[in-house]
């Protein structure tokens, strides 16, 4: 993949309709890479930016949850003693 999120080249070819890039797409899909050939470069960058923002938000929520759990204290009323 190129830095501009395009397919770039493969085996000396950059023709998106040529057999080499078609093979590259097939191989990437077999490896689990999601490829949307209908997106423009700008749409692809925007989609990637949204994915990163969502991931950062999820990580922040998880971090806040972990920190709030650390603040919990056990008090005497929370302890139950059974005979």
N, C-alpha and C positions, 0 to 999 in steps of 0.2 A: 504494500500500500504506500502511496506517495504522501508527503506531508500535507498536501492539500486535500486529502481524503479520497483522491481518485484511485483507480486501480493501478495506475502507473504502467509499467511494462512487464513483459514476461517472455523469456527466451528471445530477446531481441525485438519483440513486437510491441507496439503501443496502440495498434488498431483494435478498438473495443469490439468490433464485429469480426475480427479475425479468429482463427482457431486457437491460437496461443492464449489469448486473454479469455476466451470462452472456457478453455481447459483450466486456467487459473481460477476463474469463478467457481467452476464445478469442484475443484480441489478444496477451495476455501470453504464452500458450503458443506462439503463432506466432513470438514474439521470443525463444523459448528459455528462458523463465522456468518453472521447475518449480513447480507449484502442487498441493498436496495438500489438497483440501477436506474430507477426513475427519479431519484433525488438530484437536484442541482447541487453544485458544490456548496453554495450558500445555505441551502436547506440542510445538507449533511452536517455542516459546521454548527448550525443552530440546534439540530437534533442532538448532536454530541454534547454541546454546551448544556442543554436541558438535562441530559442523562447525568452529567457530572454534578450539576446543582442538586438534583434529586438524591444522588448518592451521598453528597456532603450533608444534606439535610437529614437523611437517615442516620448517618454516623453521629451527627450532633445530637439527635434525639436519643440515640443509644448511650452516648456519653453522659447526657443529662440524667437518664434513667439510672445509670450505674452510680453516678454521684449522689443522687437522692437516696439510693439504697444504702450507701455508705453512711449517710447521716442518721439512719435509724438507730435508736438506742433501745435496749431492753430495760424496762423498768420493773419494779417489784410486782406491779399489778399484771405484768405480762407473763409472770412465772407461775406455773401451776405445779403443785407438789401433790403427788398421789401416794396414799399409804401403801 
